[in-house]
């Protein structure tokens, strides 16, 4: 699990494990999400988390095999990996 503003997150950008846009790792995505975009995350049909910021888009991470390549920030400071198809764009950068 990543922490927001952690060394691991900073090192991930420095080492190239994270990219700025989804299109850098997915060919022709339906929505080209970017770091800094504000999204709504559909947890289940009845549970939605609104106003979450994309903090990282990972190209090399254990969760990638399940398609969970976008990391959003929770209020507690944790970053969770989610699938792009579970996100709705609210505001882009």
N, C-alpha and C positions, 0 to 999 in steps of 0.2 A: 504494500500500500504506500502510495506517495503522500507526502505532506506538502501543502501549498507553501511556496517560498523556501523549500528545503534545498539542501546541497544536492541531493539526488536529482531534483528537478533541474536545477541550474546546470549540473554536470551533464544531464541528458541533452540539453540544448547545445552545450559546448562540444559534446562528443558526436553529435549528429544522430542520436537516438530519437530525437523529436524534430518535427518539421513545423513550419508555420501554417501551412494550408493542407487540407485533405487531398487536394489534387496532386500533391507531391508524391503520394503513395497509392492513390486509387485513380484509375483511369476514368475520366468523365463522370465524377460523382454527381448525383442528383442535386445536391447542394454542396458547394465548395466551402465547407466550414473552415474558419480560421481561428487561430489563437486570439482571444479577446472577444470573440462573438458571445452574445448573450442568447441562451437557449432555454427551451423548456424540455425536460427529460421525462419521457413516458415510461414510468416504472412498470405499471400494469395498466389495464384499461381504465381503472378507477383512480389510480394514483399518479399525479403529475407533479414534478418539481419545477417550479417556474423561476425565472431570473437567475439561472446558473451560468457562470462564466467558463468558457473553454480555456483551460490553462495550458494544455499541451496536446499534441497529436503525435502519437508514438508510431515509429516504424519498426522498432525492435523492442518488443516487450512480451513477457509471458502471456499476457491476455490477448495479444494480437491473433493467436490461433483461433480464438472464438469470435473474432471480428470486433473486439472491444479496443478500439484504437484511439478514442477521444477521451481525454481526461477532463472532467468537470469538477469544480470546487463545491464542496458542501460547506454549510455554515460553521461546522466544527473545525475546518481547516484541512480536512482530508480531501484527497483527490481520488475519484473513483473512475475506473475505465468503463466506457459505455460504447455501444454500437451506434454508428451514425444514423441508421434508420430509426432509432428510438428518440431522435432529437428533432425539435421544431425550432427554426431560426426565429428569434425575436428581433434582435438588433445585430447588424454586422459592423465590423470595424473598417 
